[in-house]
Amino acid sequence: MTLFWGKNGLVGLECRGHSGQGVKGEDIVCAAISVLVETLLAGLRDVARVSEAECARDESVPRVRVRWPEAKAAELSLLTRSIVLSLKEVAFRYAEFVSISEVHES
C-alpha cells in the first residue's frame, strides 16, 4: 500500500494485490484493508461531498487508487487521519502480509 501526502495532508492512496494471509475470499487482512478503503470512499463522497475525489480500480491486478485535490487535504484530515491510523494498525498487526510506503509530493 502507498500513501500519498501533499503539503496539507493526505491526498491519496493506492492498494495493490492481495495480502496472501488467506485464500481469495477468506483473507481477513485483505478484507480489513478493503473495508477501510470503502469507508474512506464513502466518507469522501457521501459525508464530505468531495465531488473531485477519483477512484480507479483494476480487478485484474487487483489495484485501487483513490485521489482527491490537495486543496481539500486539510479539511479532510479528521477522516483521512482516522483511516491512515487504522490502516497502519492493520499493517502493524499483520506486518508479514501488509507493508505501507509513504510518498511525499510537494
N, C-alpha and C positions, 0 to 999 in steps of 0.2 A: 504494500500500500504506500502511496505517496501523498503527502500533504503539501499543498502549495500555499505559501504565505506571501502576502503583499506587505506594503509598509504599514497598513492599518489593521492587519489581521489575516485570518484565513480567507483565501479566495477560491479554493477548490480542493478536490481530492480525486485520486484515481485508485481503484482496486482492480487487481488483475489476477486471474487464476483462482484455483481452489486451494484451500489450506492443506488438504491431504490428511486431515485429522481423522476423517471417516470417509466412507464411500459416498459418492454423489447422492444427495437426497437424505443422508443421515449424518452429515458433517456439522456438528454443533458449532464449531468455530466459524465456518462459512456462514451458517445461519445467523450467528450473532452479528457478524460484520454486515450482512445483508440487511438485517433489521435496523441497524444503526444508520446505514446509508439511506434506506427508505424513510426513516424518521427524519433525517436531515432534509430529504426532498420534500416531504410533507410540510415540514416547518418553513422551508424556503417559499414554497408555493402557496400553501393554504393558511399559514399563520402570518408570516412576514410579508406575503404577497409580492415576492420578488419576481416580476414577470421576465426579467432578463436572465434568470437562472437557466443554465443549459445542462442537459443530461444526455450523454452519448453512451449507448450500450452496444456491445459486440458479444453476442452469446456464443460465438464460435471460439472465443479465446478462453474463458469469458472475461469481460472487462466492462467496467462502468466508470465514467469520468463525469464529475459534476463540477461546474464552474459558475461563478457569479461575479459581478463587477466589483473591482477594488473600491469604488465609491460606496458600496453597501457594506463593506467588511466590518467597519466599526459598529454600525447599528445592529449587525447580526452576531456580535461577539458572544452574547449570552447563549444563543443557540449553538454556534459553532464551537465554542469552548467546551460546552457540555458534551457534544458529540465527540470531539477530539479526546477529552478525558476518558470517555467510555471506550473509544477505540484503543487508546493506549493501555487501558486496563485489560482488555481482551488480549492485546499483544503481550503484555507482561505475564499474564496467567498462562498463555499458550505460546510462549516465545519460540518453541520448536516448530510452530506452524504459521506464525504471522510475524512479519517484520514491517516496520514503518520507517520510511525515509522522509526527510523534510527538505523542501526546496524553497529557498527564499528568493523571490523575484522582486526586483525593485530597480 
